[in-house]
Amino acid sequence: MLPLAFAFDVFGTVVDWRSSVARESVPHLAALGRADVDPHRFADAWRARYQPAMATVRDGRRDWVVLDTLHREMLEATLAAHVIDLAAVGEARLADWTRAWHRLDPWPDSVAGLDRLRALAPVVTLSNGNVALIVAMARRAGLHWDAVLGAELARAYKPDPAAYLGTAAALGVAPGDLCLVAAHHSDLAAARGCGLLTAFIARPQEYGGAPAPDVHHVQEWDWHATGLDDLAAQMEAAATAG
């Protein structure tokens, strides 16, 4: 049976955050006289602060804030770790650099694959990204979502169950009729724990070919695909056969 809706993780699953953030960082690092800093390693260091930053919200150490706020704080901490003076960076550059996450490029199969899946059922985001971030990214990349859902709607960051169950509730479907599409085993494991269907998308270049940090969460997911085009082909075949 096909899902009644597809909910997508975005960072890493639909868009290539690492290459995009590295590209965006190159002119900023050069302008600061730090062309010696590898932009991909800088992107990795920035992203490494992602889960710890969200944990401060999940465990109640701070009130809810959107991911744009966390990304700005993570950038400042990453710059400090590279001994780059924030005063020298300046507010305008910090703001633009933070918005690098609004300008992430889609993987080559994402736009067409998403459109093919959308022909079968609604496609929505189930992302930790805030609405302004996801909308800006979607308009730039040509990603056609039926709705932007996830953390900001639920006021909960994945893997908090509220993010998954809140998305199903917003769509008016039972958790078992909603399929999370993600490149991250930990995300899929949390979704399965909430009763969602699961589709794994292999993105071996998300970390530049390095092993994913959550491989210990691997399970036999409901679907396994090499890309969104492959998942769409599997779903189309099931729809034809069904």
Secondary structure, DSSP 8 states (H G I E B T S, - for coil): ---SEEEE--BTTTEEHHHHHHHHHHHHHHHTT-TTS-HHHHHHHHHHTHHHHHHHHHTTSS----HHHHHHHHHHHHHHHTT--HHHH-HHHHHHHHGGGGS-EE-TTHHHHHHHHHTTS-EEEEESS-HHHHHHHHHHHT---SEEEEHHHHT--TTSHHHHHHHHHHHT--GGGEEEEES-HHHHHHHHHTT-EEEEE--TTTTTTS--TTGGG----SEEESSHHHHHHHHHHHHHH-
